Amino acid sequence: MIVLLAASACSTTPDRAVSDKQLRKLGESSQAVRARERAEQRLRGVAQAFADRTPLSLGLVVVHDVCVPGSGPGWFFQQKIDDCKVVCSMNITAYYGADPRHMGDTLDRILTAGDHARSGPAGSARPIPFTHDDQGKRLVAYYQGHGPNPQGPRAAEPTRLAVSGQTLTWDTTHGNASHRLVEEPYAGLVDDPPVSRVARAPKSATVADIRKRYGLVFKLELPYSDYYGVLKNGRTRTE
């Protein structure tokens, strides 16, 4: 959301570092394209790791990629790009199917995959950050029927884990008054690369289709990360 606000503000302020034409030229440069491809490959690799190492079945990936102009000082949320001509960032949201009859075991195996990644060699790739910490243990016990709601006896069914910038949410399974479902991807994102690029794979897939096939939907949100920037002194930086 901060990226989108920055894009909106930069499009209206006269104190922007580059024009629309320059923004597109910099965002379409060969160096930007290579950095974009590397960033997307890394993020898609994280999404795929959940499918490869857990019972989750990957059904849909949505990529959002934005390039915004830098600006002079004066906008309270723009300090990070004050010294830049352009900054490009990307995030991925992935949707998975799962069997609601084995919710406890599914969560347990997701956390086990995170445990294994955490115990690996220092510096190795750790795409799954969720582990059997105190919250994770209580969540698994609840869904396996061995423990109370970790949020309290009168609280709504827990449907969220957030660690290291990643957020994992899922459909409720108890079918009570607080029944909540993962929603379809936001449809308001503009596909106008390189300023704003939206890619869906498969293009025709929907959350409803995933739920119909598997019974339950998980949603993984990876945070925006800056993968390419051009400083006002002409230097570039990549992820």
Steps between C-alpha positions, in 0.01 A plus 500: 500500500790738575633438151161583349469816708848606396413442137189712534676782679793503260269522202356827626789684664707731277808411700546158343841380390403387149220543249264221400703445183826476694338268755397260227840515333681419824248230593540334159881506496683171453640522853151554645363208298773265625445611860124456455543148371728406791257646754203319351690172484593532868148585614344227289754261653373587846141438392599169340686389815172491690356268236811281489553465877148504643157348418392828334420485127591816310201623300566866415786752514448874462805721440483876551797702378521880525755768408458843663694824455709646777440852627648776708450516878168605645276191473503316832490150349758558226828521691614169352479631143606861552841424348365290213383564147296179501436204729345172385339258746318169475283274709322168450177361638452125467183297550499131591247225543486265799276233650294652785468158664872501579545864599701423814739269319538749215602780738729261687684409180531865396662580834720189476625619160586832665677319785716311252588818311593674825730217605685505166845651439537870571448704186297232325166582342216499754182566304261374772536702823208350696612262777381314807547800727253549784234644271552229241475217753177636648353552154574141395361363826180698448445375147587142598241517777753477782488854632288813541475794264839674546326837475255429782185294566265755343733618223443441131675209331867591439581522129831684478874462551746784437879461523791680333274703275312196370129467578313170475120502528236234439128428487326430828403136539255490790204635303369721780372856498852637453553303177752687284647412163811611313389755243578518130810705402447875499372590154594868506871467423593663168705304248709771330863385513753604604310750718264229625512139384253231604553136404277206592589135454289324392318797351153347530540355851280630782492451875152355464634236259775403747247473785266290287778259411672463839247621756717760673715795388824632647640840400869590523599867474865588448600861575606752239875501450705755306686325220624792290577865550675786323653762727499865410879482456447243224606191694275198503422248769341159465375232736 
